[in-house]
């Protein structure tokens, strides 16, 4: 009997088990915070470069990063690293903080204990999905898409912040309105707030922006990824998508004639690019009607790029359903210990499109008949419901949102 071990390069995370209560170290202060808010796509991306100072007498082994309650449900990913080295990823986990309100907290483990009187520069990256609201909610085919964003003008932290500045990058220079809390300056598609001095813990000030954003607001509402391992040296991958344009809904009729005359289709989605493994072969792209011929495939050194064009352009509120499949040789993903034991190590999901949002994901692993699964290992700290079907040797992972990279074994 063949023994197969699972070791997925997991790139999707959402809910993680919350650790026991920890306390806020009052001796830690944020000496300086430089925030960059990227609002150029359908995702909201924060880059928080923080200079942490230990004003106490004891070493500090970790610090806490907080997220407002109103934003937690939109959180798609969070990572922490040393500012001086992008590859030096720090361990991060959700925790409860006694007496600190309803905010969500993440414990960031420092690479080395922070000695008294010393500082360290840490960068925390966060991404939020479905945080931009189309306003107006409906637009005509030729109209531009305007969106609203509402957030916190200040760094939301359990520590005192001595100095902070926020730079907001927008998708265009067309801005209807924005918060004007001084000091503030606007230059083209960028707005700079601050510096603001000596802000108390959990400071809040409304940051509201209303601006033009015609980037595709695509979201994969449901995705089923099936990975079938064959006895004969092949792995077949098939992905079924339900995709929706979550931007401003189309008001009025659609004119194909006007659409073809318009050089730029504004916020509608005409096509998008999916990136498959470099060894992908026998690629197909179809829907309920059959094969969709309006697709282009380009083979590169490190990937296969497939341009997918739905049968009709996607406007706000419109959706599409399609299937993509391909084959890859098993020797690239199936490893043997020299005996009867094998390890399957394969990406959890492919690159569907730039700035992808996956709301609901199911991954099925179909193994050869008679396979005995000895263990499952996930390169992540998330808690997934795993179901094993003893008849079809299928493992299933459901309801996962968006991407993060926490490089450590559970």
C-alpha positions in Angstrom: 0.0 0.0 0.0 1.3 3.4 -0.9 1.7 5.9 1.9 1.3 9.6 0.9 2.1 12.6 3.1 0.7 16.0 2.5 2.9 19.2 2.8 1.1 22.0 1.1 2.8 25.3 0.4 -0.3 27.0 1.8 -0.8 30.6 0.7 -4.3 31.2 2.0 -5.3 32.1 5.6 -8.1 33.6 7.4 -9.2 32.5 10.9 -6.6 31.4 13.4 -7.1 30.2 16.9 -6.8 33.1 19.4 -4.1 32.6 22.0 -4.5 33.3 25.8 -4.6 36.8 27.2 -1.4 38.9 27.1 -0.7 42.3 28.7 0.2 45.6 27.1 3.8 46.7 28.0 3.4 50.3 29.0 7.1 50.8 28.6 7.0 50.4 24.8 6.3 53.5 22.6 6.1 54.0 18.9 8.8 56.6 18.4 7.9 57.0 14.7 5.3 55.6 12.4 5.3 56.0 8.6 2.1 54.6 7.1 1.4 54.1 3.4 -2.2 53.4 2.3 -2.6 51.9 -1.2 -6.1 52.6 -2.6 -5.2 52.0 -6.2 -7.0 48.7 -6.6 -10.1 47.0 -5.2 -8.0 46.0 -2.2 -6.9 48.3 0.7 -3.2 47.8 1.5 -1.4 49.2 4.5 2.3 49.4 5.0 3.2 50.4 8.5 6.8 51.2 9.1 7.2 51.5 12.9 10.2 52.5 15.1 9.6 50.7 18.4 11.4 52.0 21.5 11.8 50.3 24.9 11.7 53.0 27.6 11.6 50.5 30.5 14.3 48.5 32.3 13.4 45.0 31.2 13.8 43.4 27.8 10.8 43.2 25.5 10.3 40.0 23.5 7.2 41.1 21.6 4.9 43.9 20.7 1.2 44.1 19.9 -0.4 45.3 16.7 -4.1 46.3 16.9 -6.9 46.5 14.3 -10.2 48.4 14.8 -13.2 46.2 15.4 -14.9 47.8 12.3 -12.1 46.6 10.1 -11.5 43.1 11.4 -14.2 41.4 9.2 -12.4 42.8 6.1 -8.9 41.7 7.1 -7.5 39.4 4.5 -3.8 39.1 5.4 -1.3 40.4 7.9 2.5 39.9 7.9 5.4 41.4 9.9 9.0 41.7 9.1 12.2 43.6 9.9 12.2 46.8 7.9 15.9 46.3 7.1 15.3 42.9 5.6 12.1 42.0 3.6 12.9 38.3 3.9 13.1 38.3 7.7 9.5 37.4 8.4 8.5 37.6 12.1 6.2 35.2 13.9 2.7 36.7 14.3 -0.4 35.3 16.0 -3.8 36.6 17.2 -4.1 37.1 20.9 -6.5 38.5 23.5 -5.6 41.6 25.5 -7.2 41.9 28.9 -9.0 45.2 29.4 -8.2 46.6 26.0 -11.7 46.9 24.5 -13.0 45.0 21.5 -10.2 45.6 19.1 -8.3 42.6 17.6 -4.7 42.2 18.6 -1.8 40.4 17.0 1.3 39.4 18.9 4.5 40.0 16.9 7.5 38.1 18.2 10.7 40.1 17.9 13.7 38.4 16.3 15.9 39.4 19.3 14.7 40.8 22.7 14.6 44.6 22.6 16.9 45.8 25.4 16.1 48.8 27.6 16.7 52.1 25.8 17.0 50.5 22.4 14.9 50.8 19.2 14.0 48.4 16.4 12.3 49.1 13.1 9.4 46.7 12.2 7.1 46.8 9.1 3.6 45.3 9.4 1.7 44.8 6.1 -2.1 44.4 6.1 -4.6 43.9 3.3 -8.3 44.4 3.5 -11.0 43.2 1.0 -14.4 44.6 0.3 -13.5 47.9 2.1 -14.2 50.3 -0.8 -17.9 51.3 -1.4 -19.0 52.4 -4.9 -20.7 55.8 -4.7 -22.9 56.2 -6.6 -23.9 52.6 -6.4 -25.1 52.5 -10.0 -23.5 54.0 -13.1 -24.1 54.0 -16.8 -21.9 52.2 -19.3 -19.8 55.3 -20.2 -19.6 56.8 -16.7 -16.6 56.6 -14.4 -16.6 54.7 -11.2 -16.3 56.6 -7.9 -15.7 54.9 -4.6 -15.6 55.8 -0.9 -13.2 54.8 1.7 -13.5 55.3 5.5 -10.8 54.5 8.0 -8.6 55.8 10.8 -6.4 58.8 10.2 -4.1 57.8 13.0 -2.1 54.6 13.8 -4.4 52.5 15.9 -2.1 51.1 18.6 -2.1 50.2 22.3 1.1 52.3 22.6 1.7 56.0 22.6 2.8 57.3 19.2 5.3 60.2 19.4 5.3 61.0 15.6 3.4 59.7 12.7 2.7 60.4 9.0 0.3 58.8 6.5 0.6 58.8 2.7 -2.5 57.8 0.8 -2.0 56.7 -2.8 -5.1 56.8 -5.0 -6.0 55.3 -8.3 -6.3 58.7 -10.0 -5.9 62.4 -9.4 -9.7 62.9 -9.6 -10.8 63.3 -6.0 -14.3 64.5 -5.1 -13.6 65.0 -1.4 -11.1 64.0 1.3 -10.4 64.6 5.0 -8.5 67.9 5.5 -7.2 67.5 9.1 -4.0 69.7 9.1 -1.2 69.3 8.3 -2.3 67.8 4.9 -1.1 68.2 1.4 -2.3 66.8 -2.0 -0.1 66.2 -5.0 -1.6 64.6 -8.1 -2.9 61.2 -6.9 -1.2 61.2 -3.5 -2.4 62.8 -0.2 0.0 63.3 2.7 -1.3 63.6 6.3 1.0 64.7 9.2 3.3 64.5 10.8 1.1 64.3 13.9 2.8 64.5 17.3 2.2 62.6 20.6 -1.0 60.7 20.0 -2.4 58.6 22.9 -3.1 54.9 22.6 -6.1 53.9 20.5 -6.4 57.4 19.0 -9.0 57.7 16.3 -9.7 60.3 13.7 -11.9 59.8 10.6 -10.2 59.4 7.3 -12.8 59.7 4.5 -12.0 59.8 0.8 -14.3 59.9 -2.3 -12.3 59.4 -5.5 -12.3 57.9 -9.0 -11.2 54.2 -9.2 -11.8 52.4 -12.4 -9.7 49.3 -11.6 -11.6 46.0 -12.0 -13.5 45.1 -8.8 -13.4 41.4 -9.4 -14.0 38.8 -6.7 -14.1 35.0 -6.9 -17.3 34.4 -4.9 -16.7 30.6 -5.0 -13.8 28.5 -6.2 -13.4 24.7 -6.2 -9.9 23.4 -6.9 -9.5 19.7 -7.6 -6.1 18.1 -7.6 -6.1 14.5 -8.8 -2.9 12.5 -8.4 -2.5 9.6 -10.9 -0.5 6.4 -10.7 1.0 7.2 -14.1 3.1 10.2 -13.4 0.5 12.9 -13.9 -1.3 15.4 -11.7 -4.6 16.8 -13.2 -5.7 20.2 -11.8 -9.2 21.6 -12.5 -10.6 24.8 -11.1 -14.2 25.9 -11.2 -14.9 29.6 -10.7 -17.9 31.8 -9.8 -16.7 35.3 -10.4 -18.5 38.6 -9.9 -17.8 42.3 -10.6 -18.4 43.9 -7.2 -18.1 47.5 -8.4 -20.8 50.0 -9.2 -23.7 48.2 -10.8 -24.6 48.9 -14.5 -27.5 51.3 -14.8 -29.5 51.1 -18.0 -29.0 48.9 -21.0 -25.7 47.5 -22.4 -24.7 48.6 -25.9 -22.2 46.4 -27.6 -21.8 49.0 -30.3 -20.9 51.8 -27.9 -18.6 49.4 -26.0 -16.6 48.6 -29.1 -16.3 52.2 -30.0 -15.1 53.2 -26.6 -11.2 53.0 -26.5 -11.2 52.5 -22.7 -14.0 50.4 -21.1 -13.5 52.2 -17.8 -14.4 49.9 -14.9 -15.7 47.0 -16.9 -13.6 43.8 -17.2 -12.8 42.7 -20.7 -10.1 40.1 -19.9 -7.7 39.1 -17.1 -4.5 37.0 -16.9 -4.1 33.8 -14.9 -0.7 32.4 -14.2 -0.2 28.7 -14.2 2.9 26.6 -13.4 5.7 26.5 -16.0 5.1 22.8 -16.6 1.3 23.2 -17.2 0.1 21.4 -20.4 -3.2 20.6 -22.1 -4.7 23.8 -20.8 -8.5 24.2 -21.3 -10.9 27.0 -20.6 -14.6 26.4 -20.9 -18.1 27.2 -19.4 -21.6 25.6 -19.6 -21.7 26.2 -23.4 -18.4 24.6 -24.2 -14.8 25.6 -24.9 -14.1 29.4 -24.9 -11.8 30.1 -27.8 -11.2 33.8 -26.9 -8.1 33.0 -24.8 -4.4 33.4 -25.4 -1.6 31.3 -23.8 2.0 32.5 -23.5 4.7 30.1 -22.3 7.5 31.9 -20.3 10.6 30.6 -18.5 9.0 30.3 -15.1 5.2 30.2 -15.7 2.4 29.8 -18.3 0.4 33.0 -18.7 -3.2 32.6 -19.9 -5.3 35.6 -20.9 -8.9 34.7 -20.2 -11.7 36.7 -21.9 -15.3 35.9 -20.9 -17.9 35.6 -23.5 -19.2 39.1 -22.5 -17.5 42.0 -20.7 -18.2 42.1 -16.9 -19.9 45.2 -15.6 -20.8 46.0 -11.9 -23.1 43.3 -10.6 -22.5 41.0 -13.5 -21.0 37.5 -12.9 -19.5 34.6 -14.9 -18.9 30.9 -14.3 -16.1 29.0 -16.0 -13.6 26.1 -15.6 -9.8 26.1 -16.1 -7.9 22.8 -16.2 -4.4 21.6 -17.0 -1.9 18.7 -16.3 1.5 18.8 -14.7 4.1 16.0 -14.3 3.9 14.4 -10.8 7.7 14.3 -10.4 7.7 18.1 -9.8 5.3 17.9 -6.8 5.5 14.3 -5.6 8.6 13.3 -3.6 9.7 9.9 -2.5 11.8 8.8 0.5 13.2 5.9 -1.5 10.6 3.5 -0.2 6.8 3.4 -0.4 6.3 6.8 1.3 5.6 9.9 -0.8 5.1 13.5 0.0 2.8 15.8 -2.1 3.9 19.4 -2.0 1.9 21.7 -4.3 0.7 25.3 -4.3 -2.7 25.7 -2.6 -4.0 28.0 -5.3 -2.7 29.5 -8.5 -2.5 33.2 -9.4 -6.1 33.8 -10.7 -5.6 37.5 -11.5 -3.8 40.5 -10.1 -4.9 41.6 -6.6 -7.2 38.6 -6.5 -10.0 38.2 -3.9 -11.2 34.7 -3.1 -14.2 34.7 -0.8 -14.9 31.0 -0.6 -12.4 28.2 -1.6 -12.7 24.5 -1.5 -9.7 22.3 -2.3 -10.1 18.7 -3.1 -7.2 16.2 -3.2 -8.0 13.0 -5.0 -5.5 10.2 -4.4 -4.9 6.9 -6.2 -7.1 4.0 -5.0 -5.6 2.3 -1.9 -3.6 5.3 -0.8 -3.1 5.6 3.0 -2.8 9.2 4.2 -0.3 9.2 7.1 -0.3 12.9 7.9 -1.2 16.4 6.7 1.0 19.4 7.2 0.1 23.0 6.4 2.7 25.8 6.0 0.5 28.1 8.0 -1.1 28.7 11.4 -4.6 28.8 10.3 -7.5 26.6 11.5 -9.1 24.8 8.5 -11.9 22.2 8.7 -10.5 19.1 7.0 -12.7 16.3 5.8 -11.3 12.9 4.7 -13.5 10.7 2.6 -12.4 7.1 3.1 -13.9 6.0 -0.2 -12.4 8.6 -2.5 -9.3 9.6 -0.5 -10.4 13.3 -0.7 -9.3 16.0 1.7 -11.3 19.2 1.6 -10.7 22.7 2.8 -13.5 25.2 2.8 -14.3 28.9 3.4 -10.9 30.5 3.1 -10.4 34.2 2.4 -7.6 35.8 0.5 -3.8 35.4 0.9 -1.1 35.7 3.5 2.3 34.2 4.1 3.1 32.9 7.5 6.1 30.7 6.9 6.1 28.2 9.8 4.5 24.9 10.4 1.4 24.6 12.4 
